[in-house]
Amino acid sequence: MTTTSLLYPAAIPTCATTLTRRQRAWIALYSLDASHRDRAEVLAQNDITEADLLEYEESWLQMRCQLPGSRG
């Protein structure tokens, strides 16, 4: 870690700043589907809302159905 990153933590890229809202919602939906975490924690970590989950749930389900080896 550099001195710059210690002084300016906002300069370090995070998932919330480098991924689109749709991508973050899809990640959250995967996490929730796998029952890995508390729902509020997943939303907070991915910087999304319940409304975001609802908005992108259909596209996430469509994507999962197209993937080889998916459970859908």
N, C-alpha and C positions, 0 to 999 in steps of 0.2 A: 504494500500500500504506500502511496506517495504522500508527501506532506500536503500537496494540493488537495487530495481526496479527503484528508483529515480536516482541513480547513473549510472545504466546500463540498459537503456531502451531497448537495443537490446536483453536483456535476457528475455523480455516478449514475449511469443509466439503470433504471429499474424496469421490471415488467410493466408496471403501470404507465410508464412514459414511453416505452418502445413498442408496445403492442396496441392494436386498435381495441376499441370497446367491444367489438364483436369477438375478437380473439380472446380477450379477457373473460367475456361471458362464457365462451365455449370451454375454456379451461376450468372455470368455476363449475359449469354443468358436469364436466367429466369428474371433477373432484367430488361433487355432491352425489353423483351416480354411484361412485365407488365407495360412498359412505366413509370417506377418510377424515372429514373434519366437521366441526360445528358450522352450521349455515352462516351465522353472523360473521364468523372468522373468515370463511371463504369469501364472502362479499367484501369484507374490509381489505383482505390481502390482495384482491383483484381490482379494488377500487371501482366496484359496480354496485348496482342496486337491484332490488327485486324486479323493478320494471325492465331493467336491462336483460335479466334472465328470461322474462316473459317475451321480450322482443326477439331474442335470438334463439329461443328454445326450438322452434320449428326448423330453422335452418340447421341447427345442431343435429336434430333427429334425422333430417334428410342426409346430412353428411355422413352420419354414422351408418345409415342403411346402405350407402354407396361403398363403404370401406370393406375390403376383403377381410373375412374373419371377424366381422363385428357381431355383437350379440343380438342385433335387431332383426 
